[in-house]
Amino acid sequence: MSKIISLMATLSSFFTLLFTLLTFSDLCVQTQGLNFGINYGQIANNLPSPSRVALLIKSLNVSRIKLYDADPNVLSAFSNSNVEFIVGVGNEYLQSMRDPSKAQTWIQQNVQPYLSNTKITCITVGNEVFNSTATDTQLMSNLLPAMQNVYNALVNLGLSQQVTVTTAHSFNILSNSFPPSSGVFSQSLIQYIQPLLTFHSQTKSPFLINAYPFFAYKDNPDQISLSYVLFQPNQGTIDPNTNLHYDNMLYAQIDAVYAAIKALGHTDIEVRISETGWPSKGDPDEIGATLENAEIYNSNLLKRIEQKQTTPGNPSVPIDIYVFALFNEDMKPGPASERNYGLYYPDGTPVYNIGLQGYLPEMVIQSKSNTLSIHFFIYIVTCLAFAWELSRL
């Protein structure tokens, strides 16, 4: 009888040990990786379910996701995940958001129900509404009133300290971006941007910009160094007005936006990159759109994010970036590059392996395999130890 009791005690001890080791191994797998933001677009007919995407995101240790809508399936799938979300109000809703009651209804239906379990920290109202070639003045006129009404709805619901309101801009709202200190907004857009900046200043919300050095290189491959746009070693450029040295185009673009904002009288607004990336494939005339360049761009970008680098013109503000994008999206219109910005194919395999540098774990399937391998090893060791203990009884 005493041997049975001893056996049961030993069994209990080993199962406790096994559980502890398995839990620890899970923790080790989950905490590897890099905290960064990523755009989760869904203009495709072959994407995995949001619940599966949640597993992929967990394996990557991604801490922030930007959506282009407020998909309830996604927000529910990420319940209790500690992932911070930016949700979006589409351009097609800007007219209706001019009605304060409709803005509040949108918040009550698309944001408020999820806040107890899902971290929604920001709402983008519209996407790339301002454009240097845009002719839809009505849409541009609707943007600020829509943003104000969404913000006021948050205030009314007691959520304005929890959720900020902003919008994301195309980089082409600048008419000049070089040298960075001479950055200015297009003259035709200033009438819209000036009051928008006042809104940002008053609500302490960030100014979001979609910046793609790829476009600059594609349009001027003979004048622009590929190494400069890919964060590779190069001689860089000097801003003659500030004598600041830039070793990559993205940082120059960020500081150009800061300069444009300053030219309109504001130094209290933070610039964040809501989109940047590089296509792994493109049409024949899309020079530079290759898998190799995409791998280099995003790999080097993630290194700089991990290092919490700052731009030369704003040395006290670490760069804040959302990579574009999580998946290739096969239904996006436009040139081939538009459908090939993803870090992953819809089946969960990586388009290219930037995990080799250790800043992104391998794809979720491999991460599961690695986890199972660790579990199997621990199981075998525990069983051997248990058998040895039994032989001593």
Sequence and secondary structure as in RCSB ss.txt:
>XXXX:A:sequence
MSKIISLMATLSSFFTLLFTLLTFSDLCVQTQGLNFGINYGQIANNLPSPSRVALLIKSLNVSRIKLYDADPNVL
SAFSNSNVEFIVGVGNEYLQSMRDPSKAQTWIQQNVQPYLSNTKITCITVGNEVFNSTATDTQLMSNLLPAMQNV
YNALVNLGLSQQVTVTTAHSFNILSNSFPPSSGVFSQSLIQYIQPLLTFHSQTKSPFLINAYPFFAYKDNPDQIS
LSYVLFQPNQGTIDPNTNLHYDNMLYAQIDAVYAAIKALGHTDIEVRISETGWPSKGDPDEIGATLENAEIYNSN
LLKRIEQKQTTPGNPSVPIDIYVFALFNEDMKPGPASERNYGLYYPDGTPVYNIGLQGYLPEMVIQSKSNTLSIH
FFIYIVTCLAFAWELSRL
>XXXX:A:secstr
 HHHHHHHHHHHHHHHHHHHHHHHHHHHHHH S   EEE     SS   HHHHHHHHHHHT  EEE SS  HHHH
HHTTTS  EEEEEE GGGTTGGGSHHHHHHHHHHHTGGGTTTSEEEEEEEEES   TT   HHHHHHHHHHHHHH
HHHHHHTT TTT EEEEEEEGGGEEE SSGGG EE GGGHHHHHHHHHHHHHHT  EEEE  HHHHHHH TTTS 
HHHHTT S   EE TTT  EESSHHHHHHHHHHHHHHHTT  S  EEEEEE   S   TTSTT  HHHHHHHHHH
HHHHHHTT EETTEEEEE  EEES SB  TT  SSGGGG   SB TTS BSS  GGGTSS   HHHHHHHHHHHH
HHHHHHHHHHHHHHHHH 
